[in-house]
Amino acid sequence: MPNYASFAAAGSTTPDKLIAGNSDLLVARKVTISSGQTLTRGAVLGKVTATAEYVLSLSGASDGSQTPDLILAEDVTATVDTPAVAYARGDFNTAGLTLGASHTVASITEGLRAKGITLFSSAL
């Protein structure tokens, strides 16, 4: 008797439209989010030089994290240093991003583009 594959509903998802374009171009990697943060998918992350951990990038920071580096791929509540997935390359809708204090889309676009992250403005 043949063994055929079957499909079943495993849940549902509501697209958040963070991704703008071809999802085949996405590159993600595992990072560590510093403790004490609650961040949502789409948060623009900066890397703290001394610890190599990631935080929400704030323009006024002076620990290295002021330079936007990655985009968080999942919601994270970091009560301790917490592993997470972040995008290192891809096309993203600006309306789906969470920016830290004093950052604007204009202030982060060129720096992220140099890293392979392209931002597009579109309504969600």
C-alpha positions in Angstrom: 0.0 0.0 0.0 1.5 3.4 -1.0 2.3 5.9 1.7 1.0 9.3 0.5 1.9 12.6 2.1 -1.0 14.5 3.7 -1.5 18.1 4.7 -3.1 19.5 7.9 -3.7 23.0 9.2 -1.1 23.8 11.8 -2.2 27.3 12.7 -2.4 30.6 11.0 -0.3 33.7 10.5 -1.0 37.3 9.7 1.6 38.8 7.4 3.1 42.0 8.8 4.6 43.2 5.5 8.0 43.8 7.0 9.6 42.0 4.1 9.5 44.0 0.8 10.3 41.9 -2.1 11.9 38.6 -2.8 12.2 36.6 0.4 14.7 34.3 -1.3 17.2 37.2 -0.8 16.9 37.2 3.0 20.0 36.3 5.0 19.5 35.9 8.7 21.8 35.0 11.6 21.6 34.2 15.2 22.5 37.0 17.6 22.4 37.7 21.3 20.0 40.4 22.5 21.2 42.2 25.7 19.1 41.6 28.8 16.5 44.2 29.9 14.9 44.8 26.5 11.5 44.0 24.9 11.8 44.4 21.2 9.4 43.7 18.4 10.0 42.2 14.9 11.4 44.9 12.7 13.5 46.6 15.4 16.7 48.2 14.0 19.6 46.7 16.0 23.0 48.0 16.8 26.0 45.9 18.1 27.6 46.9 21.5 31.3 46.7 20.7 32.4 45.6 24.2 30.0 42.6 24.5 29.1 41.8 20.8 25.4 41.8 22.0 22.7 43.6 20.2 20.3 46.4 21.4 17.9 48.8 19.8 20.1 51.2 17.9 20.0 54.7 19.5 21.5 57.6 17.6 23.0 59.1 20.8 24.6 55.9 22.1 28.4 55.8 22.2 29.0 52.1 22.7 29.0 51.1 19.0 25.2 50.4 19.0 24.5 53.8 17.5 25.3 52.3 14.1 22.4 50.3 12.7 23.5 46.8 11.8 20.6 44.3 11.6 16.8 44.1 11.6 15.2 41.8 14.2 13.3 38.9 12.7 11.2 38.0 15.8 9.7 39.5 18.9 12.0 39.2 21.9 11.6 39.7 25.6 15.1 39.5 27.0 15.0 39.2 30.8 18.5 37.7 30.4 20.8 37.8 27.4 18.7 36.0 24.8 19.4 34.4 21.5 17.4 35.7 18.6 17.3 35.7 14.8 18.0 39.0 12.9 18.2 39.8 9.2 21.6 40.8 7.8 20.4 41.2 4.2 17.1 41.7 2.4 14.5 44.2 1.3 12.3 45.8 4.0 9.3 48.1 4.3 10.1 51.2 6.4 6.7 51.2 7.9 7.4 47.8 9.5 10.6 49.1 11.3 11.1 50.2 14.9 13.7 52.9 15.1 15.5 54.0 18.2 15.6 57.5 19.6 16.8 60.2 17.1 17.1 57.7 14.2 15.1 58.4 11.1 14.6 56.4 7.9 16.8 58.9 6.1 19.6 58.6 8.7 19.8 54.8 8.5 19.1 54.1 4.9 22.6 54.5 3.4 24.4 52.7 6.2 22.1 49.7 6.0 22.3 49.6 2.2 26.1 49.3 2.4 25.4 46.1 4.5 23.0 44.7 2.0 19.7 45.8 3.7 17.5 47.9 1.4 14.6 50.0 2.7 11.5 50.8 0.8 8.7 53.1 1.8 5.2 51.5 1.4 2.0 51.7 3.3 1.2 48.7 5.5 
